[in-house]
Amino acid sequence: MEIDDDYENVEDKNIKDTFGPQTQNHKKCRGSRCLLLLTVGLGIICVLLLIFVILQHIRVLSLSDKQGWFFMPTHAKNWSDSRQYCRERGADLIIINTEEKQRLVSSFTTNIVWIGLSDTENEGNMKWVDNSPLKQGFWVEGEPNNLGDIEDCVDLNPERPILNNRNDLSCSYEIHSICEK
């Protein structure tokens, strides 16, 4: 009987004046409601993180080159048609004349793409579309090989090592490209 008296005293005690947990005055999160709140909270965090990553990627692509920005046509074309597509939109095939830009472009493309480098004007003398000479090649080992004197245009293959991923190829192949404005 003494134990019952102790429990009665505890129940009668004014617990508002204590420092311990006070569960009587707080609602508990129970079952599916708690799971729903947790799921919504995590979903909001994921969406915000995704938006942040996308904005960072867009910023890198648009501000990485002080002269302009890049875009990729959605359809594969030969080198000449790719260049024409870019020029109709106030751009040209991309010029990659620094290691920094080589690393950047190689990091965001997933397809083999045409770049603005060829020796169509003067066999064996690679020039960019703005007529500037090639300074750094970043070639796949053994390239350019100008196989059969028909490989006059240059592609970038992102599956190869970043600093060794360029290849000369026949300009008639239809692959994707990168334009630079």
Secondary structure as the mmCIF struct_conf table of DSSP 4:
data_model
#
loop_
_struct_conf.conf_type_id
_struct_conf.id
_struct_conf.beg_label_comp_id
_struct_conf.beg_label_asym_id
_struct_conf.beg_label_seq_id
_struct_conf.end_label_comp_id
_struct_conf.end_label_asym_id
_struct_conf.end_label_seq_id
HELX_RH_AL_P HELX_RH_AL_P1 GLU A 2 ASP A 12
BEND BEND1 LYS A 13 LYS A 13
HELX_RH_3T_P HELX_RH_3T_P1 ILE A 15 ASP A 17
BEND BEND2 PHE A 19 GLY A 20
HELX_RH_3T_P HELX_RH_3T_P2 THR A 23 ASN A 25
BEND BEND3 HIS A 26 HIS A 26
HELX_LH_PP_P HELX_LH_PP_P1 LYS A 27 CYS A 29
HELX_RH_AL_P HELX_RH_AL_P2 GLY A 31 LEU A 63
BEND BEND4 SER A 64 SER A 64
STRN STRN1 ASP A 65 ASP A 65
TURN_TY1_P TURN_TY1_P1 LYS A 66 GLN A 67
STRN STRN2 GLY A 68 GLY A 68
STRN STRN3 PHE A 70 PHE A 71
BEND BEND5 THR A 74 HIS A 75
STRN STRN4 LYS A 77 LYS A 77
HELX_RH_AL_P HELX_RH_AL_P3 TRP A 79 GLU A 88
TURN_TY1_P TURN_TY1_P2 ARG A 89 GLY A 90
STRN STRN5 ASP A 92 LEU A 93
BEND BEND6 THR A 98 THR A 98
HELX_RH_AL_P HELX_RH_AL_P4 GLU A 99 PHE A 108
BEND BEND7 ASN A 111 ASN A 111
STRN STRN6 VAL A 113 SER A 118
BEND BEND8 THR A 120 ASN A 122
TURN_TY1_P TURN_TY1_P3 GLU A 123 GLY A 124
STRN STRN7 LYS A 127 TRP A 128
TURN_TY1_P TURN_TY1_P4 VAL A 129 ASP A 130
BEND BEND9 ASN A 131 ASN A 131
HELX_LH_PP_P HELX_LH_PP_P2 SER A 132 SER A 132
STRN STRN8 PRO A 133 PRO A 133
HELX_LH_PP_P HELX_LH_PP_P3 LEU A 134 LEU A 134
STRN STRN9 TRP A 139 TRP A 139
HELX_LH_PP_P HELX_LH_PP_P4 VAL A 140 VAL A 140
TURN_TY1_P TURN_TY1_P5 GLU A 141 GLY A 142
HELX_RH_3T_P HELX_RH_3T_P3 LEU A 147 ASP A 149
STRN STRN10 CYS A 153 LEU A 156
TURN_TY1_P TURN_TY1_P6 PRO A 158 GLU A 159
BEND BEND10 ARG A 160 ARG A 160
TURN_TY1_P TURN_TY1_P7 ILE A 162 LEU A 163
BEND BEND11 ASN A 164 ASN A 164
STRN STRN11 ARG A 166 LEU A 169
TURN_TY1_P TURN_TY1_P8 CYS A 171 SER A 172
STRN STRN12 ILE A 175 ILE A 175
STRN STRN13 HIS A 176 SER A 177
STRN STRN14 CYS A 179 GLU A 180
#
